Amino acid sequence: MEDKKLLYYNIDDLSGLILDNVDAAVVVDPKIDMYKTIIRRGLFEDFLEDNGSYHDLILDLWFHFNDSNEKVTSDYQIFADNTGEFKSKYSRRLKIVLENDNQTHYIQLNVYPFDENRKYLFIMDELDGSEYQESLTEKKISTIQNSYLFSMYIDLTQDTTSSINVTEISDDSVNYSLKYSEWRMMIVNMFLPEDQEQFLHRTDPEYLKKHFTPGRTSSYDCMMRNLEGKYIWVKLIFSRSQTTNDDDYRFVFMVQDIHENSMEILSTLQKYEEMAVTDPLTGVYNHGEIETQLNNALTLRQKNSDPVSVMMLDLDLFKTVNDNYGHSVGDLTLKHFAKIMKELAVEQNASVGRWGGEEFVILCHGKDVDKAAEMAEELRKRVDEYLFPEIAHITCSIGVTEIGEGDRFGVVFDRIDKAMYASKHNGRNKVTVM
């Protein structure tokens, strides 16, 4: 357009000004899921087709990670159609990354509904990088907000949602046309199946109305799929707005990423749990844990017919090892003895525990007495052939029994104890079945 004085511009010049300066103009008809490009310059030559699916355009504009063109998991793309509904003029800044291009482009989007709001005009312009520089304060705020994956405003009385923000997609709020009741049923499948019932219970409008006084905040932890489709630990936070009107049920809802911290806590708890059930010298289960497992096996045996057998083992003449070589060698011998048992237990689906001193118990899942006796004989041979540090050779005596229907703990223990001592009294380095 030719240059002329400012006061001479009028409405006839408007179309020319837009044609000369706008980077992209797109007409949209949501009802037929179609857009048509009228103007495209610069990056929009690669970003926009002549025409295409409006749904796909929304995915390209909104449903990708903040600084890449990688799409979010398909579970979250179901919200695309709600994002593309506009009842009035709308404006926001977006980030897009073209294929085979690592550069983040900032664009300004303005939406103008027309034809009685049944169609839209999208005007888009690329912003110069200097126009979108974050201040130091903004970066600090962004860092804090990044732990919150999702937030939105809820009005239970109106059954509406607003100011929805998905941090991994954009720092800005997204325009959704979505009822709260619809949102609950769309989002529930993002949670771990065993957490879905609790989610529906805690987000039920009647539950929120009953349990939240004005200003009250509450949260709970669960596992939820993130935008990549992976389950992570999150904290769901509900906070009712402070108001003097008891019938005003407005809430802020937030999802906080607590996965890393939760995994550290779970790892610590697992370590303490392992310490609580493990014999510190040999690394097998301690007396309390193997006794618990034996009692559990007795209970299960009364409920089904799956065979379970138990064996008790004792190192022969172990006292002479401590007397002749010292307790440090005795401890080392017990560690190697436990190592032999653990290796076989892994192969045979069995649990090993230290009963006390040089006595050990092995719980043989899914084995009748004959198979357990075969396992015991294999174990006896491995111990007999093993070269123990310092002492070279030592043997063990083993007693085996099968848990029968109606057996009690004392009865089973008495049988394996007698069987083991029968092996000792009959020359040691033997397996006895009772």
N, C-alpha and C positions, 0 to 999 in steps of 0.2 A: 504494500500500500504506500502511495506517495506521501511524503512528509507535508504536513500543513499545520497551521496554527491551532492550538488547543481548543479555542472557543468555536472553531468551525466544525468540530466533530459532532455528529448526531447519530440517531438510531440506525440510519442507513449504513453507517460505518461499522456497526457492531459485528456483523457476520464476518466481515473482512478481518477485523482485529482478532477474532477467535480463530479463524482459519490460519492466520499468519503466526499465532503465538502459542496455541495449545499443542501439547505433544501428542495427545491421543483423545479421540472422542468416539464413544461406543454407545450404540442404542441397544437396549435390552428388552426382551419380552419373556418374563419368567414363566408365563403360562405355557409357552411352547418350548421352554428351556433353550433359548437361542439368543445369541448376540451377533450384531453386525458392526464391523469397524468402519467408521466414517473417516477418521484421521488417525494416522500413526507415523510418528517420527522417532528418530534416535533409537533407544533401547526397545521401544514398543514395536519397531519393525520386526524384531525377533520374538517379542513376547506375545503379540497378538496375531491371530489368524484373520483372514478376511471375514469369516464368520465361524461360529462354533457353539459348543454347549455352554450355556450360562453357568450350569453347575460346575463344570470343569474350570471355568474362569474364576469362580469363587474359591475353588480349591487352590488355584495358582496364586491368588491374591492373599488369601488368609491362612489356609491350612497347610502351612509348611513351617519348618523350624526357623526361628528368628533370623539367623544369618546364613541360611542355605536354601536350596530348592528341594531339599529332601521332604517328601510328604509325610504328614503324621499318619499313624496307623489307621486303617480303614474303619475301625470301631468309632473313631472320633469324627470321621468324615460325614457321618449321618447328620451332623449339625449344620452342614453346608447350606442346605435349602432354607433353614431358618435364618442363617446369616444374611442371605441375599434378599430378604424382604425389607422394603423401605416404605414407610407411610408418610414420610416428609423428607425435606432436604437433609442431606447427611454429608459430613466431611471428616476425613481422618488421614493420617500419614501412615504409610505402609513401607515395609522392607521387602524387596524381591531380589532374587539371585537367578540369573539366567543359566541354562544348561551350559556346561563347559566353561563357566565363568565364575571365579571365586570372589568377584567383587560384589559387595552389597550396594544395591541401588535404593535410594530413598525416593518415594513418590508421594505426591499429594493427590488424593482422590476426592472428588466432589460428585455427589449423586443428586440428580434432579428428577423426581417422579413427574410424569406427565400422562396425558390421556386418562384422566381420572385415576391417577396413581397405578394404572395397570402396566405401564411401561416406564423404563428409566433411561436417563441420559447420564453416562459416566464420562466425566472430564478428568483426565489424568495428566500430570506433569512430573517430570523428573526434577528433583531438587538438587542443587549443587551441594557437595559434601559440606561446605562451609556453612550452609544454611541449617544444618542438622547436627551441629557439634554439641555433645553433651557437656555440661559443666561438671566440675568436680563433685559438687553437691548432688547433681542428678545421678552421677555414676554410683555414689555411695547409696543413694536411695534405691537404685536399680539392683545393687548387690544384695541389699536387704530383701527386696521384693522377690528376688530370684528363688528364695527358699519357699515362696508361696507360688505353687503351680497354677492355682486357679482361685478366683474370687468373684463374687457376684452379690447383688442386692436383691432381696426377696420381699414381696408383699403378699402375705398369705391371704389377706382379705380379698385382694384383687386377683390372686392366683397369677402373679406376674413375676418376671425376672428382668433385671436391668443392670447396667454397668458391669457387664461380664468381661473379665480379663483372664486370658490364658497366657501366662508369662512367657512360655517357650515359643509361642507364636508371635506375640507382639507385646510391647510395653504399654500399649494403649488398650482401652476398653473396646470390645467388639459389639457391633450392632446385631443383636439377636431378636427375633420375634418369636418368643417361646414362653409358654406358660410353665409355672413351677411344677404343676402336676405332670406335664409332659416331660419336663427335664428329668424328674426323678426316675421315670420308667425308661427313659433313653440311656441314662447314665448307670443304672444298676448293673448292667452286664459288664461294666468296666471293672467291677470288683471281683475279688477272689470268690468263687462260688459259696464257700462257707461263710463269707462275710456279707453276702447279699441280703439275707434276712435281717441282719442287724442294721444294715444301712437303711432299708425300707422302714424299719421300726423307728429308728432315730430321726429320720427325715419326714416322718408322717406329720402332716399339718396339725392334727389333733394332739399328737405327742408334743410338738413344739409349743403349742398354745398352753398346754397343761403344765409343762415343766419349766418354762422360761418366764420369769417376771421381767419387767422392763429393766434393761441394763445387764441382764444375766448372760454370762458366757460359759459355754461348756464344750468339751472336745473328747474325742476318742480315737484310738489308733487302729488301723486296719491295712490290708494290702489292696492295691489298686493298680490297674494297668496305666502306664504313662503313655505319652504320645508315640513312643517307639514300639508299644505293644508289650513291654516288659512289666511284670508285677514288681512294685516297689512299696515300701512302707510309707504311709502318709498319715498325717493327723488331720481329721476333719473337725473344723471349728465352726460353731454356730454362736452368734452373738445377737441378742435382741436389742433393737434400738431403744435408747433411753427416751421415755415418753410418759406424760401424765395421763394419757388415754389408755385405759386397760384393754380397749378393743382395737388398738392399733398394733397389728402384728407384723412389724417389719423387722427383717433380719439381715445381717451380713453373714455370708457363708464363705469359708476359705478352706483350701486344701494346701497343707504344708508338706514339703518334701522332708521326711525325717529318716530316709532309708539308710544313709551312711551311719548316722548315730545309732539307729536301731540295730543294724547289723553288728556294730561294735558291742552294744549291750548284750545282744544274743550270743555273740562269741564269748564274751566274758562269763555270762551265765552258764554256757555250755562247759567252759573250762572248770568252773566251780562245781557243776554237776558231775563232771567226770572225776574230779578230785574226791567228791563225796562218795562215789561208788567204787573207786579204784584203790587197790592195795598199793601203797607208795613204793614198796620194794620191788615187786615183781611186775606191776602194770596190769595184772588180771583183776577181775572183780574182787572186792573185799568180802569179808564174811557176811556182812549185812545184806549186800546186794545179791550175792548168789543164793542166800537163804530166801530172799524175797522172790527171786526168779523161780526157785524150786516150789515155793508156795503157790505162785501164779500157775506153774505147770500142773500142780495138783488140782487146782480149781478148773483149769481148761480140760483136764482129762475127764473130769466128771461130766462135762458138757458135750464132749465128742469122743470119738473112738480113735483119734490119731495117737499113735504110739509115742511114748516118751520114756527114755531110760536115763538112769543116773549112775555115775561111777565115782568112787572115792579112790584117791591115789596117795601113797605115802613113800617117800624116799627111804630105801633100806639102809639101816645103820648110819643114819645121818648124824647122829650124835658124835660118832667117831671123826667125822669131817671137822666139826667145830673143835673137838678136843685136840686133834692132830695138826690141823692147819690154821685154826683160828676162825673167829666169827666172820671176818671179812671175806675169807674164801667160802665159808658156809653161805653167806649172803649171795656171793657171785654164783655159787652152784644153784641156789634157788632161782635166780634170775634166768639161768640157762635152761633149767628144768621147765620154767614157765614159758620160755620162748618155744620149746619143743611142743608143749601142749597147745599154745596159741596158734602155731602154724597148722597143726592138725585140725584144730577146732574150726579154723577158717575154711578148710577144705570140706569139713563134715557138718557144717551148720550146727555147731555146738557152742555152749557158753562155759567159760572157765573161771573159777573163783578160788581164792585161797581161804581154806577153812580155818587154818591156824598152824603156826610152825611150819612143818614140812608136809602138811596134809592139804590136799586140794580136792575140789569137787568139780566134775564136768557134767553138765546137763545136755543130754543128746536129744535134740528135737527131731521128731519124725522117725525115730529108730526103735524097733522092738529089741528085746534082750539079745537076740542072736546077732543082729547087726551091731549093737552096742559092744558086744563081746569081741566081734571082729575088729572094731575100732580100738578097743582096749588092748588087744593083742598087738596091733600095729604100733600103738603108742609104746607098749612095753619094749618092743624090739628097737624102736628108734632111740629110746633112753639107754638101753643096754649097749647099743653100738656107738653112742655119742662120746666124743672125747671132751670131757669137761676140763676147763682150765685148772691147773695145779693138781687135781686129783685123778685125772684121766677117766676112770670108769666108776659108775655108780648105778644101781638098779632101783626099780620101784615095784611095789606090790599094789595090785588093783582089785577092787571089789565092784561088781556090776549088778544092778537090779532094774527091773522094769516097773514103772508106776502102774498099778492096777486100779480098776474101777472101785471106788470106795476107800482107797488107801488114804491114810492120814500122814502128816509130816513125820511124826515120831516113829511110825511103823516103817516108812521108807528109809529113814535115816538109820534105824536099827539094823535093817537088812544089809545096806551097803557097808556099814561099819563092821558087822560080823563077817561079811564076805571079804573085806580088805584084810582083816586080821587072820582070816583063814588062809589067805595067800601067804602071809608072813609066817604063820605057824607051820605051813607045809613047805618051807624051804626058801621063801621070798622069790622075787623076780617072777611072779606068777599072776594070772588072772583067774578070779573065782567069781562064779555067777550064783546068785541066790534069788 
